[in-house]
Amino acid sequence: MELDEDSPSDWDEDDELLDVSSFGVAKWQRNERNDSRNDGSSTSRRRRDVFHDILSMDSSSQYDDFHTIDWVRDIQKYRNQRKDVLKAKKDSRKALIYSYLYRGAGWLVISLVGLATGFCAGIIDIGASWMSDIKLGICVNAFWLNQEECCWVQNNTAFGEEGCSEWYTWSEVFGHSTIDAGSYILNYIFFVMLSVIMAFLAVIFVRAFAPYACGSGIPEIKTILSGFIIRGYFGAWTLVIKSITMVLAVASGLSLGKEGPLVHVACCCGNLFAYLFPKYHQNEAKKREILSAASAAGVSVAFGAPIGGVLFSLEEVSYYFPLKTLWRSFFCALVAASVLRWINPFGTDHLVMFYVEYNTPWSFYELVPFSVLGILGGLYGVLFIKLNLWWCNYRKSSNLKRHPVLEVVVLALITAIISYPNPYTRQSSSRLIATLFKECGPEDDIDLCDYKRNFTRVDQSIYPTAEAGPGVTNALWQLSLALVVKAALTVFTFGIKVPAGLFIPSIAVGAIAGRIAGVVMEQVAFNNPSWFDSCSATGKCVTAGLYAMVGAAACLGGVTRMTVSLVVIMFELTGGLVYIVPLMVAVVISKWVGDAFTKGGIYDGHIELNDYPYLDSKREFIHNTLAADVMRPRRGSPELTTFTQDNMTVEDIEMLVSETTFNAFPVVVSKESKRLVGLVYRKELVQALKKSRNKYNAVSQSKVCFTNEMPLHPSPDSPSPINLLYIVDQSPFQVTDQTPANTVVEIFSKLGLRTCLVTQNGTLHGIITKKDVLGHIGALESIHPESMLFQ
Amino acid sequence: MELDEDSPSDWDEDDELLDVSSFGVAKWQRNERNDSRNDGSSTSRRRRDVFHDILSMDSSSQYDDFHTIDWVRDIQKYRNQRKDVLKAKKDSRKALIYSYLYRGAGWLVISLVGLATGFCAGIIDIGASWMSDIKLGICVNAFWLNQEECCWVQNNTAFGEEGCSEWYTWSEVFGHSTIDAGSYILNYIFFVMLSVIMAFLAVIFVRAFAPYACGSGIPEIKTILSGFIIRGYFGAWTLVIKSITMVLAVASGLSLGKEGPLVHVACCCGNLFAYLFPKYHQNEAKKREILSAASAAGVSVAFGAPIGGVLFSLEEVSYYFPLKTLWRSFFCALVAASVLRWINPFGTDHLVMFYVEYNTPWSFYELVPFSVLGILGGLYGVLFIKLNLWWCNYRKSSNLKRHPVLEVVVLALITAIISYPNPYTRQSSSRLIATLFKECGPEDDIDLCDYKRNFTRVDQSIYPTAEAGPGVTNALWQLSLALVVKAALTVFTFGIKVPAGLFIPSIAVGAIAGRIAGVVMEQVAFNNPSWFDSCSATGKCVTAGLYAMVGAAACLGGVTRMTVSLVVIMFELTGGLVYIVPLMVAVVISKWVGDAFTKGGIYDGHIELNDYPYLDSKREFIHNTLAADVMRPRRGSPELTTFTQDNMTVEDIEMLVSETTFNAFPVVVSKESKRLVGLVYRKELVQALKKSRNKYNAVSQSKVCFTNEMPLHPSPDSPSPINLLYIVDQSPFQVTDQTPANTVVEIFSKLGLRTCLVTQNGTLHGIITKKDVLGHIGALESIHPESMLFQ
């Protein structure tokens, strides 16, 4: 059963794995709508009846849904197209203008994608911040303002936990002006009710309009960028629904973030604008260059970190990343960040709520607690990945998968009930992180900043370390509780059927742990100032906010196993090179600890969970297997199905095609010599045969040949032969059967191959598809789990 | 003449092209010394007598000098080695420790390289700054201090052009205490004399001890990292001599910088530490991972920009850059930067002299002058590249190449004579750039800062735009003169036989042009404040220093065609995200303008000039040629020299080997069928035959076979056959003759191949080497110069 890569029956399972089958008919409607919207294929169809399908489809769409693309052929197609365009430019003025448009299309698309991404991010930021606050109350005279803006308008900058005069909690709206048990309960009820309603709306919207809008999207983006086709995943409908439901999901207080989904939204923008230009729309490989840049823009607006975004795209998401893309990704990320800064969603001139700016020095000895945070972050990552995957597996195998709405509603209910009493879980995660990253100043009157300080010198920028008051102890208890709650809820939340990112919850968990460690260290330093060399200079020994930041980096590193991009993102969040060493130490240790227990981050885990055909180029395996072990047919299996170059009839070929499900058939000189001529693709073959029958009056007995020399007519009665050499790919990739499997994997991942033929002493022996490679790796991994090395 | 890739006669020309032949015997001595030092090959040898060579050489060195490496085989070799090490770790405790050492070697080497690079850079920075000042005078009581330090020690922070009391100009040392014509002339003479002496010493050292130490080294580093072998280029001797002569060359006042050479020094450190670990020392492909990281560290210390360094390595220098390298490069760059910060060579806590920190806003309309600077920068780049390449070509073809010392001395003399009268060319380029980047404050009493200002509000951080005084007009004239002088001298300087970087002169030229534009704009703004929206807010309309920075980026972009890395480096120099948009606009426009006139930057030009075998992965060509057009033998040439698998004798093979210069021979099943069995490499073949003759008593008539089945003895009298299957590479790369040449180029550059076989219908037709690919590209380029596209 060679060459059945991507055969429909195989990827049918995927439907379920993608977890969209449960949405029933809606999915296909959506798919068809998106098909016609994004890919221009006008015929809607189901994948089951493939032969009929291929016959009836238009020729414009090169790949079927859930198929793998062939990078080398696509890039070659693009080169030929470009050559034609450049050659034609001398012919007419119109062609000249077109050639300039053609060459400038990349920059144009990138600019548009950047603009759109920045714009979407701005709206989402404003919406999420307003909706999060609406759970607690409303701005009476200007309901469209969130709590902070409402109080700003009133010049009430120092609003405390109760808000300012214009901001009414729900109990106040309903007349309970005093703070008593009744009003507390009323607020509590409103909080829980609104949370559940938002979550319900989010999941209903996703379910009804765009099933692909659920989750963080990063595992799917990685898979798609590696060369897989999932139609509609970046559709306009997905964009709209994901943007709306993201706001609802974040506002509902569920333990999730909007950073991952923002990358998905950015990629949707990328896909939509790529649709405007045939250069990108018709070429899946070129389109992925735009998507790479878009994902950089997504991270850029999510964290206000353009350089970090580019590195994220390079390190984590992209597969095929030519240097041209680096430059364009950077441009795209920068445009998006500039638009977002212009929108200024938080009114702070910063792109994220938790931007901090301090540069108090740190002591060399503090690397010890930072390393401990790194170890803890790594362990947290391992635990989180294991538990989350266990829960997702349970969800897939149990009845739970049939009730996604109920699951979300129940989770939102539990989250809201647990969250409200604790002030650190009640506020939105972004605001919590901002609180934890910040240093305590004289204007902060929260428990966490209850230090016994003498604030006479208000102009001072660095506040000396002081003794903690009772409020700090109280805050530490609440933070510890929040840590447990957040960590537990995130395990169950990542994977539910609403847009759900993982960055913010991971950062929150890490920041809580780090801040607790920071406060403890601070008190140690206060009691033993001689241990810290920075104490003597400024009186400021330990920056508790820095510990929160290091903890956040460690946890996020443990969960996602990002490295450079994570450090750069955190560094762009602080705007100073001072803390790059602590961050790096924490991230590197967290990664080492994590890698010792589980291979790969949470995204790799979810890719594996969903059986996506993702060939990880970062993975190496150390077996002695050869191409002969990877190829089909296996030893002892029936021979490879091949065509001979000059003695088959139309009927023979049609029979072979309908009897098998292979996507490609090798053509050989003769059955005996098995010398390779080329490869014929099923889709093109079926079309060519149909055309021959309709246009050239070919009959079942017509000879088909794949050679330069037409055979002579055997007799005047026999039908004239047809030549199909023009559909033969005469440059298929070949390796010998003695090629090490490592090298085969490298060729597949570096060149982005779809199929490769295996020869021995010049004769064709077998064929390797991307799926065979993935299957081989999977089989070896399950036998020897230690044999896989992540680099 | 197929397969003559890297044959000695071919690369003999290279000797001259590398411009080391003129150094005569010294080169070979050096080469041998470095050979034994770096590569462990104990036998010194000349390349001319290759056959004898190969017979007598030890087997440890896999490649010859000036040969191309085979990435795929090297990586496969490494994988096998790693597998053995990991497998053995269960055997004994020693093996276990070794396996940990083996796995940790990468991080260890990287850390050491970072430390060494930071240390070297610190020493070079201190040395260059002291030696630059010694031309002007001396610190009487502490001769080891430079002017700035000398005055600091005396608490004379505000030293002007005449220096402080402790700093004696040479005329003062010799008793001329008054400032008159006599002392001026005395100082002038000392300046010129010392400049010439330093330049003379630099060129003599390079000539006598390490010819490879000349130039910037970046074209060679690019070539070596792409998989070429130049023995001794990263040797210990090169490191020492380059470090010393770099200081001398910079101090001599020649129009050159130390930034490029610092990358070379970092790579030398990388090579030396890689030598300590067999994992890297014995594997050229793995060694290049270390060199990639080292080059990042080099840029990191050159500009104090660790992230920029990593991106430079990724964008400009590296060829094979797995993601693992990204992370390690970052670490290496960070370690180097930390060490340099600890050394603190300038006493300012910053890693470069021209670090600036300001963030006054810029207006949207200023993008117009920034774009103009971008255009000018691009044009400057084009002009510079053309003139410099013309001059280098002239040097190569004229008698000038025989007198490198004289050339350097004369150039130093002219430079010194022209430079002294103008204060902006008299000071070192770094200091000039620092002056131009900086904003004028109340403490600056130089001409350029002669504004009619009211400095009562000294506490203010932003100084309002003011009317220019007569000093500014004077300074502008001097700067214009300096611009012309610097630009002209750099054309003749880049390429001389001392360490000579291009970054600093380019930045200086750009900064001068930018500063002039900035001052002009400033005066326009002062007279029309309503045109600039930022004027109303702070009174500060135009930041002249920002224009200098933008101009510098534009010029450097035009000359080198760097993009992301350049923007990131400039951004790290300023420490703020505010100016990233102006910088990006200037760089992108400069690149567009430059690319419209010349393809590729100055480094690509020098690679081409020197005919280095560099296969640029950024380059694409749009021809319809096929693999059949690239391969040897050409149509009509004699057939490919092949071995048959079972009917040749030892004598046959030895004759074929000695008659040809090919590096590899394909093995086929039979002359008739030409079905491919594998590839035999000359080096291994010669060794195997020698071993067979010596150990297994093979005689000339012995049959040699390359099969699994040994043939039967034809008769008892005939000698027993020998089987050499074990030296056959049974997994050579193959493409069909119909494969587009584009795809062939892509395979070669992405996989790092050395040779690839060409088949047609299963029979062997020809062979393609990296040199054939380069030759094909070169041939097409010379016929259709427009056909090459840089991306």
Interface residues (C-beta under 8 A of the other chain):
Chain A: V72 I75 Q76 R79 R82 K83 L86 P306 I307 V310 L311 L314 E315 P322 L323 K324 L326 W327 F330 F331 L334 S338 T563 V564 V567 V568 E572 G575 G576 L577 I580 V581 M584 V588 S617 K618 E620 I622 H623 N624 A627 V669 S673 K674 R675 L676 V677 G678 Q730 S731 P732 F733 Q734 V735 T736 Q738 T739 P740 N742 T743 E746 I747 K750 L751 T759 N761 G762 T763 L764 Q791
Chain B: V72 I75 Q76 R79 R82 K83 L86 P306 I307 V310 L311 L314 E315 P322 L323 K324 L326 W327 F330 F331 L334 S338 T563 V564 V567 V568 E572 G575 G576 L577 I580 V581 M584 V588 S617 K618 E620 I622 H623 N624 A627 V669 S673 K674 R675 L676 V677 G678 Q730 S731 P732 F733 Q734 V735 T736 Q738 T739 P740 N742 T743 E746 I747 K750 L751 T759 N761 G762 T763 L764 Q791
